[in-house]
Structure formats: C-alpha cells, structure tokens
Amino acid sequence: MSEYINALSRSPSPLETLELALAKELTGGNSKIEIDFRDAYPALERNLVQKMRKRTAMNHFNAAYKHGLTLAQFRKLLNAERERRREVGDGLMCENCGQQVSVTAAAEQEAK
C-alpha cells in the first residue's frame, strides 16, 4: 500500500514530463485546428458542394469547435484537406446513394 501512495505522490520523471508536453502540443494550437478540420471536413464539403457559402460554413465550424479561423485560413485548410484526400484516394461519399461526390467541380467554381 505504501508503494502505491509513493507512486501517486512522486513527481513525474523527465521522460514522463516530455511525453505529456508532446501530447499536449498535439492537441493544442494549429494541430488541434487541423485535427478538428479533418474531423469536420466531410460535413463541410457536403454543404459546400450544395452551394453553401464558405463564410457560413466557416462560422458554423468556428462556433462548433470554438476556433477563430479567418476566411483565408479556412480556405487554406480546405484546399490542403482536399489535396491530402485526393492523394490518398479518400473521396467524399454521398450518404444517400453511396456514390463518390466530385469536389473538383466545387473547387473549380470557387476559383472563379
């Protein structure tokens, strides 16, 4: 029992401190935004394909995930996620019919 109490009261080792700091870094700042954006991407893209304005989608993303992205940052994350998914072949699927949704048309329309 005293070993258990000692284990609870001792300070963390340098390795444990490093691991905690690295884990905290991954879940904070830009990494947290990128993780949240990847999580929300399918829902965002489905709505953007249906002609929702990016600003509206960004505002809903910021409200839901408690971020403060600007429109430029949102576009950068959107384009990066589209490119990443295109490279790995992870396309967006329609929930109703199961067909792959073409986001290239939406991306081309945004460029105009």
C-alpha positions in Angstrom: 0.0 0.0 0.0 2.8 2.4 0.8 4.3 1.8 -2.7 1.0 2.9 -4.2 1.0 6.1 -2.1 4.6 6.8 -3.1 3.8 6.3 -6.7 1.0 8.8 -6.5 2.9 11.4 -4.6 6.2 11.3 -6.6 6.9 13.8 -9.3 6.9 12.7 -12.9 10.2 11.6 -14.5 11.7 13.8 -17.2 10.6 11.3 -19.8 7.0 11.4 -18.5 7.1 15.2 -18.5 8.4 15.3 -22.1 5.7 12.8 -23.2 2.9 14.9 -21.5 4.2 18.1 -23.1 4.4 16.5 -26.6 0.9 15.1 -26.2 -0.4 18.5 -25.1 1.2 20.1 -28.1 -0.5 17.7 -30.5 -3.9 18.6 -29.1 -3.4 22.4 -28.9 -2.8 25.2 -31.3 -2.6 24.5 -35.1 -2.5 20.8 -34.6 -5.8 20.9 -32.8 -7.4 23.0 -35.6 -6.1 20.6 -38.2 -7.4 17.6 -36.3 -10.8 19.3 -35.8 -10.9 20.3 -39.5 -10.2 16.8 -40.7 -13.0 15.6 -38.4 -15.5 18.1 -39.8 -14.3 18.0 -43.4 -17.0 15.6 -44.7 -19.8 17.6 -43.3 -18.3 20.9 -44.5 -17.7 19.6 -48.0 -21.2 18.1 -48.3 -22.6 21.5 -47.6 -20.1 23.4 -49.8 -21.0 21.1 -52.8 -24.6 22.1 -52.2 -23.6 25.8 -52.7 -23.3 26.9 -49.1 -21.1 29.9 -48.8 -17.6 29.2 -47.3 -18.1 32.0 -44.8 -21.2 30.4 -43.5 -19.6 27.0 -43.2 -16.6 28.6 -41.5 -18.8 30.4 -39.0 -20.5 27.2 -38.1 -17.1 25.4 -37.8 -15.8 28.1 -35.5 -18.9 28.0 -33.3 -18.9 24.2 -33.1 -15.2 23.7 -32.4 -14.5 27.0 -30.6 -11.9 28.3 -33.1 -11.4 31.7 -34.6 -10.4 30.9 -38.2 -10.5 33.7 -40.7 -11.8 33.0 -44.2 -8.3 32.9 -45.6 -7.3 30.3 -43.0 -10.4 28.3 -43.7 -9.8 28.2 -47.4 -6.2 27.2 -46.9 -7.2 24.3 -44.6 -10.0 23.3 -47.1 -7.6 23.2 -50.0 -5.0 21.3 -48.1 -7.5 18.7 -46.9 -8.9 18.3 -50.4 -5.4 17.8 -51.8 -4.5 15.3 -49.0 -7.6 13.3 -49.6 -7.1 13.3 -53.3 -3.5 12.0 -52.9 -4.6 9.1 -50.7 -7.8 8.4 -52.7 -10.1 9.1 -49.8 -13.1 10.7 -51.6 -16.3 12.1 -50.2 -19.2 9.6 -50.5 -22.9 10.6 -50.8 -24.8 9.5 -47.7 -27.9 8.8 -49.8 -26.7 6.8 -52.8 -23.2 5.8 -51.8 -21.6 7.4 -55.0 -18.4 9.4 -54.8 -19.1 13.1 -54.8 -16.9 15.2 -57.1 -15.5 18.0 -55.1 -13.4 19.2 -58.0 -16.4 20.9 -59.5 -16.9 22.8 -56.3 -13.2 23.6 -56.1 -13.2 24.9 -59.7 -16.2 27.0 -59.1 -14.5 28.6 -56.0 -11.5 29.6 -58.1 -13.8 31.7 -60.4 
